[in-house]
Amino acid sequence: MDKRKAEILDAIINSYINLPMPVGSRTISKEFDLGVSPATIRNEMADLEDLGYLNKPHTSAGRIPSDKAYRFYVDQIQQVKNLELDVDQDLQKALFNKVNGLDDLFKNAAKMLADITNCTSYVISSKKPDTKIKFIELIGLVDYTVLLLIVGNKGVVEKEIINLDYIIPESDLKMISENLNKEIMGIDFEEVDRLKVTLTGDMAYHKEFISEIINRTSLFNQKISEVSLFYDGLTNILSYEEYWEVEKAREFMNFIESKSSILTMLTDLEIDNNIDVEVIVGSENIDKIMENNSIIRSTFRPKNRQIGQIGILGPMRMNYKKNIENVKIFSDNLAFAIDEIVG
């Protein structure tokens, strides 16, 4: 594509991103200083339409960008973007707000990315790095309910609710925690189900409860091996005219809320490890519901370990320049934050 056509196409896309109305040659001539007449712009737009970069809605004389146009636009952005490692101290502080483990970190990242991009954000964490148990803690919630905290050696925290038939005093919960920690601290997850604990005195009285603790703890290895999905900003799509139709918005929301559907789509999309930030535009998505949307994502690799991916989903008419930059910044800072927790 020659330089003039590229400049006109860039202007059309930027105009349409700002205001989702078909773009005419007079609009481009007024809003952008391209140094050519509206007639020349009109002729170039006709050529761009013939080349498949512009579509003409039936009820308008203007044009709108096609999937091919957005792909060209994104490729041009990524050619000039300097995406060096960017660790932001203020962002690090915000990521660690009220964090007790990796899951809290991922939730914070998803919320903050959704807020700053005004899109639906997500974080996928693959298998956690923990291999051993650091400690457990028992916390009485109400009379017949106890919270079991299982903490891995690399920062993963699992919370389990255990319902009881009788009330256990706080002093006994502390005693049970201390005695069990003597047995399980530092052992591999796979060894927990083979653990033999000798119960005497007050410990023997709580035999069934202790058995349930060991059973729940033994399942920790299975849980940290699972792929987890965290998302936020689901209602952000309502700020885009593309989703002002209730049924269309509901269809998108249901798709995201069905975690298995979106997780399958995101993990089935092959990751391009040759680029820092990958953009999947419109019809490039494998799921029909996403054919009018784009995904911007990045794989975060703390200390070169592939842990997961972070990204956003939104209409094709999004601010790619800013959002590509934001996804990269969050990916870098998330990897750095994981290193701070995991070590």
C-alpha positions as CSV (number, residue, x, y, z in Angstrom):
1,M,0.0,0.0,0.0
2,D,1.4,3.4,-0.9
3,K,2.0,6.1,1.6
4,R,-1.1,8.3,0.7
5,K,-3.5,5.4,0.9
6,A,-2.0,4.3,4.3
7,E,-2.4,7.9,5.7
8,I,-6.0,8.1,4.5
9,L,-6.8,4.6,5.9
10,D,-5.2,5.6,9.2
11,A,-7.3,8.8,9.4
12,I,-10.5,6.9,8.7
13,I,-9.8,4.3,11.4
14,N,-8.9,7.0,14.0
15,S,-12.0,8.9,13.1
16,Y,-14.2,5.8,13.4
17,I,-12.6,4.8,16.7
18,N,-13.5,8.2,18.1
19,L,-17.0,8.2,16.7
20,P,-18.6,5.1,15.3
21,M,-20.2,6.6,12.3
22,P,-19.4,5.9,8.6
23,V,-16.6,8.2,7.5
24,G,-16.8,10.4,4.4
25,S,-14.1,12.2,2.4
26,R,-15.2,15.6,3.6
27,T,-14.9,14.5,7.2
28,I,-11.3,13.3,6.6
29,S,-10.5,16.5,4.7
30,K,-11.7,18.7,7.6
31,E,-10.3,16.7,10.5
32,F,-6.9,15.7,9.2
33,D,-4.3,17.7,7.4
34,L,-3.4,15.3,4.6
35,G,-2.6,18.0,2.0
36,V,-5.0,16.6,-0.6
37,S,-8.5,17.6,-1.8
38,P,-11.8,15.8,-0.8
39,A,-12.0,14.6,-4.4
40,T,-8.6,12.9,-4.1
41,I,-9.5,11.4,-0.8
42,R,-12.8,10.1,-2.3
43,N,-10.9,8.4,-5.1
44,E,-8.5,6.8,-2.7
45,M,-11.3,5.6,-0.5
46,A,-12.9,3.9,-3.5
47,D,-9.6,2.2,-4.2
48,L,-9.3,1.1,-0.5
49,E,-12.8,-0.3,-0.7
50,D,-11.9,-2.3,-3.9
51,L,-8.9,-3.6,-2.0
52,G,-11.0,-4.8,0.9
53,Y,-9.9,-2.3,3.5
54,L,-13.2,-0.4,3.7
55,N,-16.9,-1.4,3.8
56,K,-19.9,0.6,2.8
57,P,-23.0,0.4,4.9
58,H,-26.2,0.3,2.9
59,T,-27.7,3.4,4.3
60,S,-24.7,5.7,4.2
61,A,-22.3,7.3,1.7
62,G,-19.5,7.0,4.2
63,R,-17.2,4.0,4.8
64,I,-16.2,2.0,7.8
65,P,-13.0,0.0,8.4
66,S,-13.0,-3.8,7.6
67,D,-11.2,-6.5,9.6
68,K,-8.4,-6.3,7.0
69,A,-8.1,-2.5,7.7
70,Y,-7.7,-3.1,11.5
71,R,-5.2,-5.8,10.9
72,F,-3.1,-3.4,8.7
73,Y,-3.5,-0.6,11.3
74,V,-2.4,-2.9,14.2
75,D,0.6,-4.2,12.2
76,Q,1.7,-0.6,11.5
77,I,1.5,0.2,15.2
78,Q,3.5,-2.8,16.3
79,Q,6.2,-2.0,13.8
80,V,7.0,1.3,15.5
81,K,6.1,0.5,19.1
82,N,9.1,0.3,21.4
83,L,7.9,-2.2,24.0
84,E,10.8,-2.4,26.4
85,L,10.5,-3.8,29.9
86,D,8.6,-1.2,32.0
87,V,8.4,-1.7,35.8
88,D,6.2,1.0,37.3
89,Q,6.6,1.4,41.1
90,D,3.1,3.0,41.6
91,L,1.6,0.1,39.7
92,Q,3.5,-2.4,41.7
93,K,2.2,-0.8,44.9
94,A,-1.4,-1.0,43.6
95,L,-1.0,-4.6,42.5
96,F,0.1,-5.6,46.0
97,N,-2.8,-4.0,47.7
98,K,-4.4,-6.5,50.1
99,V,-2.6,-9.4,48.5
100,N,-2.3,-12.7,50.4
101,G,-1.2,-14.8,47.4
102,L,-1.0,-15.1,43.7
103,D,-4.8,-15.3,43.1
104,D,-5.2,-11.9,44.8
105,L,-2.5,-10.5,42.6
106,F,-4.2,-11.7,39.5
107,K,-7.6,-10.3,40.6
108,N,-6.0,-6.9,41.2
109,A,-4.3,-6.9,37.8
110,A,-7.5,-7.8,36.0
111,K,-9.5,-5.1,37.8
112,M,-6.9,-2.4,37.2
113,L,-6.4,-3.3,33.5
114,A,-10.2,-3.2,33.0
115,D,-10.4,0.2,34.6
116,I,-7.6,1.8,32.6
117,T,-8.7,0.3,29.2
118,N,-12.5,0.4,29.6
119,C,-12.6,-3.1,28.2
120,T,-13.2,-6.5,29.7
121,S,-9.9,-7.8,31.0
122,Y,-8.7,-11.2,32.0
123,V,-5.8,-13.1,33.5
124,I,-5.1,-16.8,32.9
125,S,-2.8,-18.4,35.3
126,S,-1.5,-21.9,34.4
127,K,0.1,-24.3,36.9
128,K,1.4,-22.6,40.0
129,P,5.0,-22.9,41.0
130,D,4.4,-24.2,44.5
131,T,5.5,-27.7,45.2
132,K,5.5,-27.8,49.0
133,I,3.3,-26.8,51.9
134,K,4.6,-23.8,53.9
135,F,2.0,-23.9,56.6
136,I,-1.7,-24.2,57.4
137,E,-3.9,-22.0,59.6
138,L,-7.3,-22.6,61.1
139,I,-9.6,-19.6,61.7
140,G,-13.0,-19.9,63.4
141,L,-15.7,-18.0,61.5
142,V,-18.9,-18.7,63.3
143,D,-19.8,-21.4,65.8
144,Y,-19.9,-24.4,63.4
145,T,-17.7,-23.1,60.6
146,V,-13.9,-23.0,60.3
147,L,-11.7,-21.5,57.5
148,L,-8.7,-23.6,56.5
149,L,-5.9,-21.6,54.9
150,I,-3.3,-23.7,53.0
151,V,-0.2,-21.7,52.0
152,G,2.2,-23.0,49.5
153,N,6.0,-22.4,49.5
154,K,5.8,-20.0,46.6
155,G,2.9,-17.9,47.8
156,V,-0.3,-19.7,46.6
157,V,-3.1,-19.5,49.2
158,E,-6.0,-21.9,49.1
159,K,-9.1,-21.2,51.3
160,E,-11.4,-24.0,52.4
161,I,-14.6,-23.8,54.4
162,I,-15.1,-26.7,56.8
163,N,-18.6,-27.1,58.4
164,L,-18.7,-28.9,61.8
165,D,-21.2,-30.7,64.0
166,Y,-19.8,-29.2,67.1
167,I,-18.1,-26.0,68.3
168,I,-14.3,-26.0,68.5
169,P,-12.7,-23.3,70.8
170,E,-10.1,-21.0,69.3
171,S,-7.5,-22.5,71.7
172,D,-8.1,-26.0,70.2
173,L,-7.9,-24.6,66.6
174,K,-4.5,-23.1,67.5
175,M,-3.4,-26.3,69.1
176,I,-4.4,-28.4,66.1
177,S,-2.7,-25.9,63.6
178,E,0.5,-26.0,65.6
179,N,0.6,-29.8,65.8
180,L,-0.3,-30.4,62.2
181,N,2.3,-27.8,61.0
182,K,5.0,-29.8,62.8
183,E,4.0,-32.7,60.5
184,I,3.3,-31.1,57.2
185,M,5.5,-28.0,56.9
186,G,7.9,-28.4,54.0
187,I,6.6,-31.7,52.7
188,D,5.7,-32.2,49.0
189,F,2.0,-32.0,48.1
190,E,2.0,-35.5,46.8
191,E,3.1,-36.8,50.2
192,V,0.2,-35.3,52.2
193,D,-2.3,-38.1,51.4
194,R,0.2,-40.6,52.8
195,L,0.8,-38.7,55.9
196,K,0.4,-40.6,59.2
197,V,-0.4,-38.4,62.2
198,T,-0.4,-39.8,65.7
199,L,-3.3,-38.4,67.7
200,T,-3.2,-38.3,71.4
201,G,-4.9,-36.3,74.1
202,D,-7.0,-33.4,72.9
203,M,-5.9,-34.1,69.3
204,A,-7.6,-37.5,69.4
205,Y,-10.9,-35.9,70.3
206,H,-10.9,-34.0,67.0
207,K,-10.0,-37.0,64.9
208,E,-12.6,-36.6,62.2
209,F,-11.9,-32.9,61.9
210,I,-8.2,-33.5,61.5
211,S,-8.9,-36.2,59.0
212,E,-10.9,-33.7,56.9
213,I,-8.1,-31.1,57.1
214,I,-5.6,-33.6,55.8
215,N,-8.0,-34.6,53.0
216,R,-8.5,-31.0,51.9
217,T,-4.8,-30.3,52.1
218,S,-4.0,-33.4,49.9
219,L,-6.2,-32.0,47.2
220,F,-4.1,-28.8,47.1
221,N,-1.7,-30.3,44.5
222,Q,-4.6,-30.9,42.1
223,K,-5.9,-27.4,42.5
224,I,-2.6,-25.6,41.8
225,S,-2.3,-27.7,38.7
226,E,-5.5,-26.3,37.3
227,V,-5.7,-23.4,34.9
228,S,-7.5,-20.4,36.5
229,L,-9.3,-17.5,34.9
230,F,-9.9,-14.1,36.5
231,Y,-11.8,-11.4,34.7
232,D,-13.2,-7.9,35.4
233,G,-14.9,-5.0,33.7
234,L,-17.6,-7.1,32.2
235,T,-20.1,-4.1,32.1
236,N,-17.5,-1.9,30.4
237,I,-18.8,-3.0,27.0
238,L,-22.1,-1.1,27.7
239,S,-20.1,2.1,27.1
240,Y,-19.7,1.1,23.4
241,E,-22.5,1.7,21.0
242,E,-21.8,-1.7,19.5
243,Y,-23.4,-3.2,22.6
244,W,-26.3,-0.9,23.2
245,E,-28.6,-3.6,21.9
246,V,-29.6,-5.6,25.0
247,E,-29.5,-9.0,23.4
248,K,-26.0,-8.5,21.9
249,A,-24.7,-7.3,25.3
250,R,-26.3,-10.2,27.1
251,E,-24.8,-12.7,24.6
252,F,-21.3,-11.3,25.2
253,M,-21.7,-11.2,29.0
254,N,-23.0,-14.8,29.1
255,F,-20.0,-15.9,27.1
256,I,-17.6,-14.3,29.5
257,E,-19.4,-15.5,32.6
258,S,-19.3,-19.1,31.2
259,K,-15.7,-19.4,32.2
260,S,-15.2,-22.7,30.5
261,S,-16.2,-21.2,27.1
262,I,-13.9,-18.2,27.2
263,L,-11.1,-20.3,28.8
264,T,-11.4,-22.8,26.0
265,M,-11.3,-20.1,23.3
266,L,-8.3,-18.3,24.8
267,T,-6.3,-21.4,25.4
268,D,-7.1,-22.8,22.0
269,L,-5.9,-19.7,20.3
270,E,-2.2,-20.5,19.5
271,I,0.1,-18.0,21.2
272,D,2.7,-16.3,19.0
273,N,5.8,-16.3,21.1
274,N,7.7,-14.1,18.6
275,I,5.9,-10.9,19.8
276,D,5.4,-9.3,23.2
277,V,1.8,-8.3,22.6
278,E,-0.5,-10.2,20.3
279,V,-3.6,-8.7,18.7
280,I,-6.4,-11.0,17.4
281,V,-8.7,-9.0,15.2
282,G,-12.4,-9.7,14.5
283,S,-12.8,-12.7,12.2
284,E,-9.3,-14.0,13.3
285,N,-11.1,-15.2,16.5
286,I,-12.1,-18.8,16.5
287,D,-15.4,-18.2,18.2
288,K,-18.3,-16.7,16.3
289,I,-19.4,-14.5,19.2
290,M,-16.0,-12.8,19.1
291,E,-16.0,-12.1,15.3
292,N,-16.8,-8.4,15.9
293,N,-14.3,-8.0,18.7
294,S,-10.6,-7.9,19.2
295,I,-8.3,-9.5,21.8
296,I,-5.1,-7.9,22.9
297,R,-3.0,-10.3,25.0
298,S,0.5,-10.9,26.4
299,T,2.1,-13.9,28.0
300,F,3.8,-13.1,31.3
301,R,7.0,-15.1,32.0
302,P,8.5,-14.4,35.4
303,K,12.1,-15.5,35.3
304,N,11.4,-17.0,31.9
305,R,8.8,-19.4,33.3
306,Q,5.6,-19.4,31.2
307,I,2.9,-18.8,33.9
308,G,0.0,-17.4,32.0
309,Q,-1.5,-14.6,30.0
310,I,-3.1,-11.2,30.5
311,G,-5.3,-9.4,28.1
312,I,-8.4,-7.5,27.2
313,L,-11.5,-8.1,25.0
314,G,-13.5,-5.4,23.3
315,P,-15.0,-4.1,20.1
316,M,-12.7,-3.9,17.1
317,R,-13.3,-0.1,17.4
318,M,-10.9,0.3,20.3
319,N,-7.8,2.4,21.0
320,Y,-5.2,-0.1,19.9
321,K,-2.2,2.2,20.4
322,K,-3.0,2.8,24.1
323,N,-4.3,-0.6,24.8
324,I,-1.3,-2.5,23.4
325,E,0.9,-0.3,25.5
326,N,-1.3,-0.9,28.6
327,V,-1.4,-4.7,28.2
328,K,2.4,-4.8,27.8
329,I,3.0,-2.6,30.9
330,F,0.7,-4.9,33.0
331,S,2.3,-8.0,31.7
332,D,5.8,-6.8,32.6
333,N,4.7,-5.6,36.1
334,L,2.7,-8.8,36.7
335,A,5.8,-10.9,36.0
336,F,7.9,-8.7,38.2
337,A,5.3,-8.9,41.0
338,I,5.1,-12.7,40.8
339,D,8.9,-12.8,41.2
340,E,8.6,-10.8,44.3
341,I,6.2,-13.3,45.8
342,V,7.7,-16.5,44.4
343,G,11.3,-15.5,44.5
